[in-house]
């Protein structure tokens, strides 16, 4: 906790996370003025990599799956639940179409992006209502949500690798209870739809 009039003590951690320019003499009772060092090529590349991930999330949320041609590398892979899933543009589109058909209101909530080097970490929970069959499971009409963090590798403006870490899929009944789905079911589904 920072008390009024005291200077912030731990800028080292902040500077390790992202390059920033800080106004000198910052105190807790004054607003900190922070701007990215846009003149730095490294900072510009970090921002460009984060823009790729924002576009990826927006393509899912807006159902503009044609954008995956520009966002996904031809040899892109997703590592999830111990498996590796091809996620080239066509594979990513197939995954997105299957899941947004089963969950028509599927939506990612992009909460945070942290970039370092060629990696971007995204906290991007998603939710939707199970309205169509998927994975051989009949529609439940339940709302489902997953808290997810994905680490993306971006190269030459395209996603080339991703590592996904999720909580268990929780599908709530109208009574407010929830029933978790094993993450391995998601892995199985992703493998099935990417065998093009």
Backbone as numpy.savetxt, mean C-alpha at the origin, in Angstrom:
# Nx Ny Nz CAx CAy CAz Cx Cy Cz
6.79 13.54 25.04 5.95 14.71 25.04 6.84 15.94 25.04
6.49 16.92 24.23 7.26 18.15 24.14 6.51 19.26 24.88
7.21 19.94 25.73 6.60 21.01 26.50 6.79 22.33 25.78
5.86 23.28 25.93 5.99 24.58 25.28 7.34 25.21 25.62
7.96 25.80 24.58 9.23 26.47 24.80 10.44 25.57 24.73
10.26 24.24 24.71 11.40 23.31 24.66 11.69 22.94 23.23
12.94 22.82 22.90 13.31 22.43 21.54 13.11 20.93 21.36
12.76 20.53 20.12 12.63 19.12 19.83 14.00 18.47 19.96
14.06 17.30 20.56 15.34 16.69 20.87 15.78 15.64 19.86
14.86 14.93 19.20 15.27 13.78 18.41 15.01 13.98 16.92
15.77 14.87 16.30 15.65 15.06 14.86 16.37 13.95 14.11
17.29 13.26 14.76 18.04 12.20 14.09 17.13 11.14 13.50
16.13 10.70 14.24 15.20 9.71 13.75 14.43 10.25 12.56
13.95 11.47 12.65 13.20 12.09 11.57 14.05 12.18 10.31
15.31 12.57 10.45 16.18 12.72 9.30 16.52 11.38 8.67
16.50 10.30 9.44 16.73 8.98 8.87 15.56 8.53 8.02
14.36 9.00 8.34 13.16 8.58 7.63 13.03 9.33 6.31
13.23 10.63 6.31 13.08 11.38 5.07 13.93 12.63 5.13
14.49 13.03 3.97 15.28 14.26 3.97 14.37 15.47 4.06
14.61 16.32 5.02 13.79 17.51 5.20 14.68 18.70 5.51
14.13 19.87 5.26 14.78 21.08 5.70 13.96 21.61 6.86
14.59 21.85 7.99 13.89 22.30 9.17 14.25 23.75 9.46
13.27 24.50 9.87 13.52 25.87 10.29 14.26 25.82 11.62
15.31 26.61 11.76 16.07 26.59 13.00 15.27 27.24 14.12
15.58 26.87 15.33 14.93 27.46 16.49 13.49 26.99 16.69
13.18 25.79 16.25 11.82 25.27 16.39 11.53 24.98 17.86
10.42 25.42 18.31 9.97 25.08 19.65 8.60 24.44 19.53
8.20 23.70 20.54 6.95 22.96 20.50 5.74 23.87 20.46
5.85 25.12 20.91 4.68 25.99 20.89 4.60 26.78 19.58
5.51 26.52 18.65 5.46 27.12 17.33 5.36 26.01 16.31
4.68 26.27 15.21 4.54 25.27 14.18 5.87 25.05 13.48
6.24 23.79 13.31 7.48 23.46 12.61 7.29 23.67 11.12
8.26 24.27 10.50 8.22 24.48 9.06 9.12 23.44 8.43
8.53 22.47 7.74 9.30 21.40 7.14 8.98 21.36 5.65
9.99 21.31 4.82 9.80 21.16 3.39 10.81 20.15 2.88
10.42 19.40 1.86 11.36 18.45 1.29 12.44 19.22 0.54
13.61 18.70 0.55 14.69 19.36 -0.15 14.59 19.00 -1.62
13.72 19.71 -2.34 13.44 19.41 -3.74 14.66 19.58 -4.62
15.63 20.41 -4.20 16.82 20.60 -5.01 17.72 19.36 -5.01
17.51 18.46 -4.10 18.30 17.24 -4.02 17.75 16.20 -4.99
18.59 15.67 -5.91 18.13 14.61 -6.82 17.63 13.38 -6.06
18.27 13.04 -4.95 17.84 11.88 -4.18 16.44 12.10 -3.61
16.18 13.30 -3.08 14.85 13.59 -2.54 13.81 13.59 -3.65
14.17 14.11 -4.81 13.23 14.11 -5.94 12.90 12.67 -6.35
13.89 11.78 -6.33 13.63 10.39 -6.68 12.73 9.71 -5.66
12.92 10.01 -4.38 12.04 9.45 -3.34 10.61 9.89 -3.58
10.42 11.16 -3.89 9.06 11.67 -4.16 8.47 11.04 -5.41
9.30 10.83 -6.44 8.82 10.18 -7.67 8.40 8.74 -7.37
9.17 8.03 -6.56 8.81 6.65 -6.19 7.50 6.62 -5.41
7.31 7.56 -4.49 6.05 7.62 -3.74 4.89 7.94 -4.67
5.12 8.76 -5.69 4.06 9.09 -6.65 3.61 7.84 -7.42
4.55 6.93 -7.72 4.19 5.68 -8.39 3.22 4.88 -7.51
3.50 4.81 -6.23 2.64 4.04 -5.32 1.28 4.72 -5.16
1.26 6.05 -5.07 -0.03 6.76 -5.02 -0.85 6.45 -6.27
-0.20 6.43 -7.43 -0.90 6.11 -8.69 -1.42 4.69 -8.70
-0.64 3.76 -8.15 -1.05 2.36 -8.06 -2.33 2.24 -7.22
-2.32 2.86 -6.06 -3.49 2.82 -5.18 -4.69 3.50 -5.86
-4.45 4.63 -6.50 -5.53 5.33 -7.19 -6.10 4.48 -8.33
-5.26 3.74 -9.05 -5.74 2.87 -10.12 -6.69 1.81 -9.57
-6.35 1.21 -8.44 -7.26 0.26 -7.79 -8.55 0.94 -7.38
-8.44 2.05 -6.67 -9.63 2.70 -6.12 -10.55 3.26 -7.19
-9.99 3.71 -8.31 -10.81 4.29 -9.38 -11.18 3.26 -10.45
-10.69 2.02 -10.27 -10.94 0.92 -11.21 -10.38 1.22 -12.59
-9.28 1.96 -12.64 -8.60 2.30 -13.89 -7.43 1.35 -14.08
-7.77 0.06 -14.31 -6.76 -1.00 -14.31 -5.82 -0.93 -15.52
-6.17 -0.20 -16.56 -5.28 -0.01 -17.70 -3.99 0.71 -17.30
-4.04 1.46 -16.22 -2.85 2.17 -15.74 -1.75 1.23 -15.26
-2.09 -0.02 -14.98 -1.07 -0.97 -14.54 0.00 -1.18 -15.61
-0.33 -0.94 -16.90 0.68 -1.05 -17.97 1.86 -0.10 -17.69
1.55 1.07 -17.16 2.59 2.07 -16.90 3.20 1.96 -15.50
2.57 1.21 -14.62 3.00 1.17 -13.22 3.74 -0.11 -12.82
3.48 -1.20 -13.54 4.04 -2.50 -13.15 5.13 -2.94 -14.12
6.25 -3.42 -13.58 7.31 -3.98 -14.41 6.89 -5.30 -15.02
7.45 -5.64 -16.17 7.09 -6.90 -16.85 7.44 -8.14 -16.02
8.45 -8.04 -15.18 8.85 -9.17 -14.36 8.52 -8.96 -12.88
7.56 -8.08 -12.60 7.21 -7.76 -11.21 6.69 -8.99 -10.48
7.04 -9.08 -9.20 6.55 -10.17 -8.36 6.07 -9.63 -7.03
5.11 -10.35 -6.46 4.59 -10.06 -5.12 4.96 -11.23 -4.24
5.54 -10.94 -3.09 5.85 -11.98 -2.10 4.83 -11.83 -0.97
4.06 -12.91 -0.78 3.00 -12.87 0.22 2.81 -14.28 0.79
2.69 -14.35 2.09 2.40 -15.62 2.75 3.35 -16.74 2.39
4.62 -16.43 2.16 5.59 -17.45 1.82 5.64 -17.80 0.35
4.75 -17.22 -0.45 4.72 -17.51 -1.88 5.17 -16.33 -2.71
5.42 -16.60 -3.98 5.79 -15.56 -4.93 4.76 -15.59 -6.06
4.18 -14.42 -6.33 3.13 -14.31 -7.33 3.58 -13.34 -8.41
3.52 -13.74 -9.70 3.85 -12.80 -10.77 2.84 -11.65 -10.79
3.35 -10.45 -10.88 2.46 -9.28 -10.90 2.85 -8.34 -12.04
3.01 -8.90 -13.23 3.22 -8.06 -14.39 1.93 -7.27 -14.64
1.87 -6.38 -15.60 0.64 -5.60 -15.80 -0.61 -6.45 -15.97
-0.55 -7.51 -16.79 -1.73 -8.35 -17.01 -2.12 -9.11 -15.75
-1.13 -9.63 -15.02 -1.41 -10.35 -13.79 -2.01 -9.47 -12.72
-1.49 -8.26 -12.59 -2.03 -7.32 -11.61 -3.47 -6.93 -11.97
-3.71 -6.73 -13.25 -5.06 -6.40 -13.70 -6.03 -7.55 -13.39
-5.61 -8.80 -13.64 -6.46 -9.95 -13.36 -6.79 -10.04 -11.87
-5.78 -9.81 -11.03 -6.01 -9.83 -9.58 -7.01 -8.74 -9.20
-6.79 -7.54 -9.69 -7.66 -6.41 -9.35 -9.09 -6.65 -9.83
-9.25 -7.17 -11.04 -10.60 -7.41 -11.57 -11.33 -8.47 -10.76
-10.63 -9.55 -10.40 -11.28 -10.61 -9.63 -11.72 -10.10 -8.25
-10.83 -9.38 -7.57 -11.16 -8.94 -6.22 -12.19 -7.82 -6.21
-12.14 -6.92 -7.18 -13.14 -5.83 -7.19 -14.48 -6.30 -7.74
-14.50 -7.45 -8.43 -15.79 -8.05 -8.81 -16.43 -8.67 -7.58
-15.64 -9.40 -6.80 -16.17 -10.04 -5.60 -16.50 -9.02 -4.51
-15.72 -7.94 -4.46 -15.90 -6.88 -3.46 -16.05 -5.56 -4.23
-17.25 -5.26 -4.77 -17.41 -4.08 -5.64 -17.04 -2.75 -4.98
-17.13 -2.67 -3.67 -16.79 -1.42 -2.98 -15.38 -1.48 -2.37
-14.55 -2.44 -2.83 -13.16 -2.58 -2.36 -12.46 -1.25 -2.47
-11.77 -0.87 -1.43 -11.06 0.41 -1.43 -9.85 0.34 -0.51
-8.73 0.86 -1.02 -7.55 1.03 -0.20 -7.63 2.40 0.47
-7.16 2.46 1.70 -7.04 3.72 2.43 -5.55 3.96 2.65
-4.95 4.77 1.78 -3.52 5.02 1.86 -3.25 5.96 3.03
-2.69 5.42 4.11 -2.49 6.19 5.33 -1.09 6.76 5.48
-0.07 6.08 4.93 1.30 6.58 5.08 2.19 5.99 4.00
3.16 6.80 3.58 4.22 6.36 2.67 5.55 6.80 3.25
6.50 5.88 3.29 7.85 6.19 3.73 8.79 5.64 2.67
9.69 6.47 2.17 10.58 6.05 1.09 12.03 6.14 1.52
12.80 5.16 1.07 14.25 5.17 1.26 14.86 4.38 0.11
15.80 4.97 -0.58 16.41 4.30 -1.73 15.35 3.98 -2.76
15.32 2.72 -3.20 14.32 2.31 -4.20 13.10 1.64 -3.58
12.95 1.76 -2.26 11.83 1.12 -1.54 10.85 2.17 -1.04
9.57 1.81 -1.12 8.51 2.65 -0.55 7.65 1.74 0.32
7.50 2.10 1.57 6.65 1.36 2.49 5.31 2.08 2.55
4.24 1.33 2.32 2.90 1.90 2.31 2.04 1.21 3.37
1.42 2.01 4.23 0.40 1.49 5.13 -0.91 1.73 4.40
-1.53 0.66 3.91 -2.68 0.79 3.03 -3.75 -0.26 3.34
-4.44 -0.10 4.46 -5.52 -1.04 4.77 -6.59 -0.98 3.68
-7.30 -2.07 3.52 -8.38 -2.08 2.53 -9.62 -2.72 3.13
-10.74 -2.43 2.48 -12.01 -2.97 2.95 -12.97 -3.08 1.78
-14.00 -3.88 1.97 -15.04 -4.05 0.96 -16.09 -5.02 1.47
-17.14 -5.15 0.68 -18.25 -6.04 1.03 -18.29 -7.20 0.05
-18.30 -8.41 0.57 -18.25 -9.63 -0.25 -19.60 -9.86 -0.92
-19.69 -9.45 -2.22 -20.97 -9.50 -2.96 -21.01 -10.56 -4.05
-19.87 -11.07 -4.50 -19.80 -12.07 -5.57 -18.87 -13.20 -5.13
-19.00 -14.38 -5.75 -18.13 -15.51 -5.37 -16.66 -15.20 -5.62
-15.81 -15.74 -4.74 -14.36 -15.66 -4.92 -13.74 -16.83 -4.16
-12.70 -17.40 -4.71 -12.01 -18.54 -4.09 -12.95 -19.70 -3.82
-13.99 -19.82 -4.61 -14.98 -20.86 -4.38 -15.89 -20.59 -3.21
-15.84 -19.38 -2.66 -16.68 -19.01 -1.52 -17.85 -18.17 -2.04
-19.06 -18.60 -1.71 -20.26 -17.85 -2.10 -20.28 -16.50 -1.40
-20.94 -15.51 -2.00 -21.00 -14.19 -1.36 -21.60 -14.27 0.04
-21.00 -13.54 0.96 -21.49 -13.52 2.34 -22.23 -12.22 2.64
-22.07 -11.21 1.78 -22.63 -9.88 2.00 -22.13 -9.25 3.29
-20.97 -9.70 3.74 -20.34 -9.14 4.93 -19.28 -8.13 4.54
-19.12 -7.12 5.38 -18.02 -6.17 5.19 -16.75 -6.80 5.72
-15.68 -6.66 4.95 -14.39 -7.23 5.32 -13.35 -6.12 5.33
-12.37 -6.27 6.20 -11.29 -5.29 6.24 -9.98 -5.98 6.59
-8.89 -5.43 6.04 -7.56 -5.97 6.28 -6.63 -4.79 6.50
-5.85 -4.86 7.57 -4.82 -3.86 7.80 -3.56 -4.39 7.13
-3.01 -3.61 6.20 -1.93 -4.10 5.37 -0.79 -3.09 5.27
0.41 -3.62 5.26 1.60 -2.84 4.95 2.28 -3.54 3.78
2.64 -2.76 2.76 3.32 -3.32 1.60 4.63 -2.55 1.42
5.69 -3.30 1.19 6.98 -2.70 0.85 7.14 -2.88 -0.66
7.23 -1.78 -1.37 7.38 -1.80 -2.82 8.81 -1.49 -3.20
9.30 -2.11 -4.25 10.56 -1.71 -4.87 10.20 -1.07 -6.20
10.69 0.14 -6.43 10.39 0.89 -7.64 11.69 1.07 -8.42
11.65 0.74 -9.69 12.82 0.89 -10.55 12.37 1.50 -11.88
13.02 2.58 -12.26 12.71 3.27 -13.51 11.22 3.59 -13.63
10.63 4.01 -12.51 9.23 4.45 -12.51 8.20 3.35 -12.50
8.63 2.10 -12.25 7.68 0.97 -12.23 7.90 0.12 -10.98
6.82 -0.47 -10.52 6.90 -1.40 -9.39 7.49 -2.71 -9.92
8.57 -3.16 -9.29 9.23 -4.39 -9.74 9.12 -5.52 -8.71
8.93 -5.16 -7.45 8.75 -6.15 -6.39 7.86 -5.57 -5.32
7.17 -6.45 -4.61 6.38 -6.02 -3.47 6.37 -7.15 -2.45
6.41 -6.76 -1.19 6.32 -7.69 -0.07 5.11 -7.24 0.74
4.14 -8.12 0.88 2.88 -7.76 1.54 2.78 -8.43 2.90
2.43 -7.63 3.91 2.21 -8.13 5.26 0.82 -7.67 5.67
-0.04 -8.62 6.01 -1.42 -8.28 6.36 -1.81 -8.90 7.69
-2.85 -8.32 8.25 -3.50 -8.98 9.38 -4.44 -10.01 8.78
-5.10 -10.73 9.59 -6.08 -11.69 9.08 -7.28 -10.94 8.54
-7.83 -11.43 7.44 -9.02 -10.85 6.84 -10.18 -11.04 7.81
-10.78 -9.95 8.24 -11.90 -10.03 9.17 -13.17 -9.62 8.45
-14.13 -10.53 8.42 -15.42 -10.26 7.78 -16.48 -10.22 8.85
-17.05 -9.06 9.06 -18.05 -8.88 10.11 -19.44 -9.22 9.64
-20.18 -9.87 10.48 -21.59 -10.13 10.20 -22.38 -8.90 10.59
-23.63 -8.87 10.21 -24.46 -7.71 10.55 -24.57 -7.51 12.05
-24.33 -8.57 12.82 -24.39 -8.46 14.27 -23.15 -7.79 14.85
-22.14 -7.55 13.99 -20.92 -6.91 14.47 -19.81 -7.89 14.79
-20.07 -9.20 14.70 -19.01 -10.17 14.95 -18.12 -10.25 13.72
-16.97 -10.86 13.87 -16.10 -11.02 12.72 -15.56 -12.43 12.67
-15.29 -12.87 11.45 -14.75 -14.21 11.24 -13.50 -14.07 10.39
-12.32 -14.35 10.94 -11.08 -14.20 10.17 -10.94 -15.24 9.07
-10.32 -14.85 7.97 -9.97 -15.75 6.88 -8.45 -15.90 6.91
-7.96 -17.09 6.69 -6.51 -17.32 6.70 -5.84 -16.55 5.57
-4.68 -15.91 5.81 -3.96 -15.23 4.75 -3.58 -16.15 3.60
-3.39 -17.47 3.87 -3.01 -18.38 2.81 -4.08 -18.48 1.74
-5.33 -18.22 2.06 -6.39 -18.22 1.06 -6.15 -17.12 0.04
-5.68 -15.96 0.49 -5.36 -14.87 -0.41 -4.19 -15.26 -1.31
-3.18 -15.90 -0.76 -2.04 -16.34 -1.55 -2.48 -17.32 -2.63
-3.33 -18.28 -2.28 -3.83 -19.26 -3.24 -4.59 -18.56 -4.36
-5.41 -17.59 -4.01 -6.19 -16.87 -5.02 -5.28 -16.10 -5.95
-4.27 -15.44 -5.41 -3.37 -14.66 -6.24 -2.60 -15.56 -7.20
-2.18 -16.73 -6.73 -1.47 -17.66 -7.62 -2.39 -18.12 -8.75
-3.65 -18.40 -8.41 -4.60 -18.91 -9.41 -4.86 -17.88 -10.50
-5.13 -16.63 -10.14 -5.51 -15.64 -11.15 -4.33 -15.14 -11.96
-3.10 -15.38 -11.52 -1.96 -14.89 -12.29 -1.38 -15.96 -13.21
-1.98 -17.11 -13.26 -1.53 -18.15 -14.21 -2.19 -17.86 -15.55
-1.67 -16.88 -16.27 -2.26 -16.45 -17.55 -1.63 -17.12 -18.74
